[in-house]
Amino acid sequence: MALSEFEQARIERLMRDYLERHRPPPHLRDQVDLGYRLKDQTLDLFEIRADWQDPKRRLETPVARARYVKSRGRWRVYWRRSNGRWETYEPMPEVDNLEAFLALVKDDPYGCFFG
C-alpha cells in the first residue's frame, strides 16, 4: 500500500528543505548535486554528477534508502554496498520518522552513505 497524498506532500516538503540545506553551492551544481526520489513507500537519496566521458550526461549514484513499513509505522534504513546491493544499516536498521533517517545519513559515523 502506497503512502497517502498527505504523507507524500509532507515528505516532499521535508526533502525540499533537506536538499536546500545540504546541496552544494549553486555554482557547483552542474558538477555535483543531491536529489531524491519517492516511489510508493521507498525514498531514495542520491548524488548527481556529470559523466566524466560526457559532461552533458548526468549520473545518479544511490546514497541511502528508507522504506516505510506501514504495519509498524517505522522506516527501514538501507545503505548501498560497492557491489550495488542494498543492505540494512545495522547500527540503526529502523527509525521512527524521516527526520531521524536524514539525521542518521548526515551524521553517518560508519561512513556508509557518503563514504
Biotite code that builds the C-alpha atoms (Angstrom):
import biotite.structure as struc

atoms = struc.array([
    struc.Atom([0.000, 0.000, 0.000], chain_id="A", res_id=1, res_name="MET", atom_name="CA", element="C"),
    struc.Atom([1.425, 3.372, -1.002], chain_id="A", res_id=2, res_name="ALA", atom_name="CA", element="C"),
    struc.Atom([1.656, 6.429, 1.223], chain_id="A", res_id=3, res_name="LEU", atom_name="CA", element="C"),
    struc.Atom([-1.340, 8.740, 1.410], chain_id="A", res_id=4, res_name="SER", atom_name="CA", element="C"),
    struc.Atom([-1.327, 12.031, -0.517], chain_id="A", res_id=5, res_name="GLU", atom_name="CA", element="C"),
    struc.Atom([-0.964, 13.886, 2.786], chain_id="A", res_id=6, res_name="PHE", atom_name="CA", element="C"),
    struc.Atom([2.086, 11.793, 3.758], chain_id="A", res_id=7, res_name="GLU", atom_name="CA", element="C"),
    struc.Atom([3.617, 12.225, 0.296], chain_id="A", res_id=8, res_name="GLN", atom_name="CA", element="C"),
    struc.Atom([3.190, 16.018, 0.461], chain_id="A", res_id=9, res_name="ALA", atom_name="CA", element="C"),
    struc.Atom([4.814, 16.118, 3.914], chain_id="A", res_id=10, res_name="ARG", atom_name="CA", element="C"),
    struc.Atom([7.755, 14.024, 2.675], chain_id="A", res_id=11, res_name="ILE", atom_name="CA", element="C"),
    struc.Atom([8.163, 16.215, -0.432], chain_id="A", res_id=12, res_name="GLU", atom_name="CA", element="C"),
    struc.Atom([8.266, 19.333, 1.764], chain_id="A", res_id=13, res_name="ARG", atom_name="CA", element="C"),
    struc.Atom([10.739, 17.736, 4.182], chain_id="A", res_id=14, res_name="LEU", atom_name="CA", element="C"),
    struc.Atom([13.020, 16.647, 1.338], chain_id="A", res_id=15, res_name="MET", atom_name="CA", element="C"),
    struc.Atom([12.938, 20.068, -0.365], chain_id="A", res_id=16, res_name="ARG", atom_name="CA", element="C"),
    struc.Atom([14.037, 21.626, 2.943], chain_id="A", res_id=17, res_name="ASP", atom_name="CA", element="C"),
    struc.Atom([16.746, 18.984, 3.425], chain_id="A", res_id=18, res_name="TYR", atom_name="CA", element="C"),
    struc.Atom([18.124, 19.478, -0.082], chain_id="A", res_id=19, res_name="LEU", atom_name="CA", element="C"),
    struc.Atom([18.220, 23.257, 0.251], chain_id="A", res_id=20, res_name="GLU", atom_name="CA", element="C"),
    struc.Atom([20.330, 22.907, 3.391], chain_id="A", res_id=21, res_name="ARG", atom_name="CA", element="C"),
    struc.Atom([22.680, 20.197, 2.078], chain_id="A", res_id=22, res_name="HIS", atom_name="CA", element="C"),
    struc.Atom([23.109, 20.777, -1.645], chain_id="A", res_id=23, res_name="ARG", atom_name="CA", element="C"),
    struc.Atom([26.389, 22.228, -2.887], chain_id="A", res_id=24, res_name="PRO", atom_name="CA", element="C"),
    struc.Atom([26.515, 25.950, -3.723], chain_id="A", res_id=25, res_name="PRO", atom_name="CA", element="C"),
    struc.Atom([24.668, 26.885, -6.955], chain_id="A", res_id=26, res_name="PRO", atom_name="CA", element="C"),
    struc.Atom([27.871, 27.415, -8.947], chain_id="A", res_id=27, res_name="HIS", atom_name="CA", element="C"),
    struc.Atom([28.883, 23.758, -8.336], chain_id="A", res_id=28, res_name="LEU", atom_name="CA", element="C"),
    struc.Atom([25.554, 22.077, -9.005], chain_id="A", res_id=29, res_name="ARG", atom_name="CA", element="C"),
    struc.Atom([26.318, 21.400, -12.652], chain_id="A", res_id=30, res_name="ASP", atom_name="CA", element="C"),
    struc.Atom([29.222, 19.249, -11.392], chain_id="A", res_id=31, res_name="GLN", atom_name="CA", element="C"),
    struc.Atom([27.707, 17.643, -8.293], chain_id="A", res_id=32, res_name="VAL", atom_name="CA", element="C"),
    struc.Atom([24.275, 17.810, -6.692], chain_id="A", res_id=33, res_name="ASP", atom_name="CA", element="C"),
    struc.Atom([21.861, 15.867, -4.492], chain_id="A", res_id=34, res_name="LEU", atom_name="CA", element="C"),
    struc.Atom([18.463, 14.521, -5.399], chain_id="A", res_id=35, res_name="GLY", atom_name="CA", element="C"),
    struc.Atom([15.774, 12.187, -4.141], chain_id="A", res_id=36, res_name="TYR", atom_name="CA", element="C"),
    struc.Atom([13.014, 10.029, -5.493], chain_id="A", res_id=37, res_name="ARG", atom_name="CA", element="C"),
    struc.Atom([9.879, 8.924, -3.668], chain_id="A", res_id=38, res_name="LEU", atom_name="CA", element="C"),
    struc.Atom([8.156, 5.907, -5.170], chain_id="A", res_id=39, res_name="LYS", atom_name="CA", element="C"),
    struc.Atom([5.433, 4.014, -3.353], chain_id="A", res_id=40, res_name="ASP", atom_name="CA", element="C"),
    struc.Atom([6.851, 3.571, 0.166], chain_id="A", res_id=41, res_name="GLN", atom_name="CA", element="C"),
    struc.Atom([10.521, 3.974, -0.723], chain_id="A", res_id=42, res_name="THR", atom_name="CA", element="C"),
    struc.Atom([12.605, 7.124, -0.527], chain_id="A", res_id=43, res_name="LEU", atom_name="CA", element="C"),
    struc.Atom([15.969, 7.098, -2.325], chain_id="A", res_id=44, res_name="ASP", atom_name="CA", element="C"),
    struc.Atom([18.587, 9.770, -1.760], chain_id="A", res_id=45, res_name="LEU", atom_name="CA", element="C"),
    struc.Atom([21.232, 10.039, -4.492], chain_id="A", res_id=46, res_name="PHE", atom_name="CA", element="C"),
    struc.Atom([24.169, 12.085, -5.671], chain_id="A", res_id=47, res_name="GLU", atom_name="CA", element="C"),
    struc.Atom([24.092, 13.553, -9.187], chain_id="A", res_id=48, res_name="ILE", atom_name="CA", element="C"),
    struc.Atom([27.342, 14.035, -11.075], chain_id="A", res_id=49, res_name="ARG", atom_name="CA", element="C"),
    struc.Atom([28.354, 14.769, -14.623], chain_id="A", res_id=50, res_name="ALA", atom_name="CA", element="C"),
    struc.Atom([29.662, 11.751, -16.541], chain_id="A", res_id=51, res_name="ASP", atom_name="CA", element="C"),
    struc.Atom([33.419, 12.193, -16.899], chain_id="A", res_id=52, res_name="TRP", atom_name="CA", element="C"),
    struc.Atom([33.272, 10.968, -20.513], chain_id="A", res_id=53, res_name="GLN", atom_name="CA", element="C"),
    struc.Atom([30.254, 13.064, -21.474], chain_id="A", res_id=54, res_name="ASP", atom_name="CA", element="C"),
    struc.Atom([29.781, 16.086, -19.165], chain_id="A", res_id=55, res_name="PRO", atom_name="CA", element="C"),
    struc.Atom([26.292, 16.748, -20.589], chain_id="A", res_id=56, res_name="LYS", atom_name="CA", element="C"),
    struc.Atom([25.133, 13.367, -19.284], chain_id="A", res_id=57, res_name="ARG", atom_name="CA", element="C"),
    struc.Atom([24.151, 13.090, -15.593], chain_id="A", res_id=58, res_name="ARG", atom_name="CA", element="C"),
    struc.Atom([24.763, 10.014, -13.459], chain_id="A", res_id=59, res_name="LEU", atom_name="CA", element="C"),
    struc.Atom([22.857, 9.216, -10.281], chain_id="A", res_id=60, res_name="GLU", atom_name="CA", element="C"),
    struc.Atom([24.706, 7.362, -7.542], chain_id="A", res_id=61, res_name="THR", atom_name="CA", element="C"),
    struc.Atom([22.458, 5.995, -4.793], chain_id="A", res_id=62, res_name="PRO", atom_name="CA", element="C"),
    struc.Atom([23.465, 7.083, -1.286], chain_id="A", res_id=63, res_name="VAL", atom_name="CA", element="C"),
    struc.Atom([20.733, 5.978, 1.125], chain_id="A", res_id=64, res_name="ALA", atom_name="CA", element="C"),
    struc.Atom([17.306, 4.385, 1.117], chain_id="A", res_id=65, res_name="ARG", atom_name="CA", element="C"),
    struc.Atom([14.410, 4.404, 3.556], chain_id="A", res_id=66, res_name="ALA", atom_name="CA", element="C"),
    struc.Atom([11.384, 2.168, 3.133], chain_id="A", res_id=67, res_name="ARG", atom_name="CA", element="C"),
    struc.Atom([8.236, 2.802, 5.136], chain_id="A", res_id=68, res_name="TYR", atom_name="CA", element="C"),
    struc.Atom([6.797, -0.238, 6.902], chain_id="A", res_id=69, res_name="VAL", atom_name="CA", element="C"),
    struc.Atom([3.218, 0.841, 7.428], chain_id="A", res_id=70, res_name="LYS", atom_name="CA", element="C"),
    struc.Atom([2.303, -2.066, 9.726], chain_id="A", res_id=71, res_name="SER", atom_name="CA", element="C"),
    struc.Atom([4.940, -0.905, 12.236], chain_id="A", res_id=72, res_name="ARG", atom_name="CA", element="C"),
    struc.Atom([4.841, 2.807, 11.443], chain_id="A", res_id=73, res_name="GLY", atom_name="CA", element="C"),
    struc.Atom([8.632, 2.855, 11.074], chain_id="A", res_id=74, res_name="ARG", atom_name="CA", element="C"),
    struc.Atom([11.189, 3.426, 8.316], chain_id="A", res_id=75, res_name="TRP", atom_name="CA", element="C"),
    struc.Atom([13.752, 0.714, 7.438], chain_id="A", res_id=76, res_name="ARG", atom_name="CA", element="C"),
    struc.Atom([17.174, 2.185, 6.679], chain_id="A", res_id=77, res_name="VAL", atom_name="CA", element="C"),
    struc.Atom([19.443, 0.845, 3.930], chain_id="A", res_id=78, res_name="TYR", atom_name="CA", element="C"),
    struc.Atom([22.888, 1.651, 2.571], chain_id="A", res_id=79, res_name="TRP", atom_name="CA", element="C"),
    struc.Atom([24.305, 0.608, -0.787], chain_id="A", res_id=80, res_name="ARG", atom_name="CA", element="C"),
    struc.Atom([27.392, -1.594, -0.869], chain_id="A", res_id=81, res_name="ARG", atom_name="CA", element="C"),
    struc.Atom([30.060, -1.206, -3.540], chain_id="A", res_id=82, res_name="SER", atom_name="CA", element="C"),
    struc.Atom([28.644, -4.295, -5.306], chain_id="A", res_id=83, res_name="ASN", atom_name="CA", element="C"),
    struc.Atom([25.351, -2.423, -5.809], chain_id="A", res_id=84, res_name="GLY", atom_name="CA", element="C"),
    struc.Atom([23.291, -4.362, -3.268], chain_id="A", res_id=85, res_name="ARG", atom_name="CA", element="C"),
    struc.Atom([21.201, -2.601, -0.649], chain_id="A", res_id=86, res_name="TRP", atom_name="CA", element="C"),
    struc.Atom([21.767, -3.752, 2.930], chain_id="A", res_id=87, res_name="GLU", atom_name="CA", element="C"),
    struc.Atom([20.131, -2.877, 6.193], chain_id="A", res_id=88, res_name="THR", atom_name="CA", element="C"),
    struc.Atom([22.095, -0.221, 8.066], chain_id="A", res_id=89, res_name="TYR", atom_name="CA", element="C"),
    struc.Atom([22.933, -2.385, 11.078], chain_id="A", res_id=90, res_name="GLU", atom_name="CA", element="C"),
    struc.Atom([23.874, 0.311, 13.586], chain_id="A", res_id=91, res_name="PRO", atom_name="CA", element="C"),
    struc.Atom([20.251, 1.509, 13.306], chain_id="A", res_id=92, res_name="MET", atom_name="CA", element="C"),
    struc.Atom([18.085, -0.627, 10.995], chain_id="A", res_id=93, res_name="PRO", atom_name="CA", element="C"),
    struc.Atom([14.875, 1.300, 11.709], chain_id="A", res_id=94, res_name="GLU", atom_name="CA", element="C"),
    struc.Atom([13.890, 4.829, 12.669], chain_id="A", res_id=95, res_name="VAL", atom_name="CA", element="C"),
    struc.Atom([10.605, 6.366, 13.763], chain_id="A", res_id=96, res_name="ASP", atom_name="CA", element="C"),
    struc.Atom([10.460, 9.105, 11.128], chain_id="A", res_id=97, res_name="ASN", atom_name="CA", element="C"),
    struc.Atom([12.211, 10.603, 8.112], chain_id="A", res_id=98, res_name="LEU", atom_name="CA", element="C"),
    struc.Atom([13.753, 13.374, 10.198], chain_id="A", res_id=99, res_name="GLU", atom_name="CA", element="C"),
    struc.Atom([15.651, 10.672, 12.128], chain_id="A", res_id=100, res_name="ALA", atom_name="CA", element="C"),
    struc.Atom([16.642, 8.991, 8.850], chain_id="A", res_id=101, res_name="PHE", atom_name="CA", element="C"),
    struc.Atom([18.045, 12.236, 7.438], chain_id="A", res_id=102, res_name="LEU", atom_name="CA", element="C"),
    struc.Atom([19.924, 12.929, 10.679], chain_id="A", res_id=103, res_name="ALA", atom_name="CA", element="C"),
    struc.Atom([21.385, 9.423, 10.504], chain_id="A", res_id=104, res_name="LEU", atom_name="CA", element="C"),
    struc.Atom([22.527, 9.971, 6.902], chain_id="A", res_id=105, res_name="VAL", atom_name="CA", element="C"),
    struc.Atom([24.074, 13.320, 7.829], chain_id="A", res_id=106, res_name="LYS", atom_name="CA", element="C"),
    struc.Atom([25.950, 12.038, 10.902], chain_id="A", res_id=107, res_name="ASP", atom_name="CA", element="C"),
    struc.Atom([26.879, 8.593, 9.469], chain_id="A", res_id=108, res_name="ASP", atom_name="CA", element="C"),
    struc.Atom([29.644, 7.615, 11.933], chain_id="A", res_id=109, res_name="PRO", atom_name="CA", element="C"),
    struc.Atom([30.443, 4.468, 9.894], chain_id="A", res_id=110, res_name="TYR", atom_name="CA", element="C"),
    struc.Atom([30.848, 6.226, 6.526], chain_id="A", res_id=111, res_name="GLY", atom_name="CA", element="C"),
    struc.Atom([28.295, 4.003, 4.789], chain_id="A", res_id=112, res_name="CYS", atom_name="CA", element="C"),
    struc.Atom([26.293, 6.662, 2.980], chain_id="A", res_id=113, res_name="PHE", atom_name="CA", element="C"),
    struc.Atom([28.647, 9.288, 1.595], chain_id="A", res_id=114, res_name="PHE", atom_name="CA", element="C"),
    struc.Atom([31.826, 7.330, 2.284], chain_id="A", res_id=115, res_name="GLY", atom_name="CA", element="C"),
])
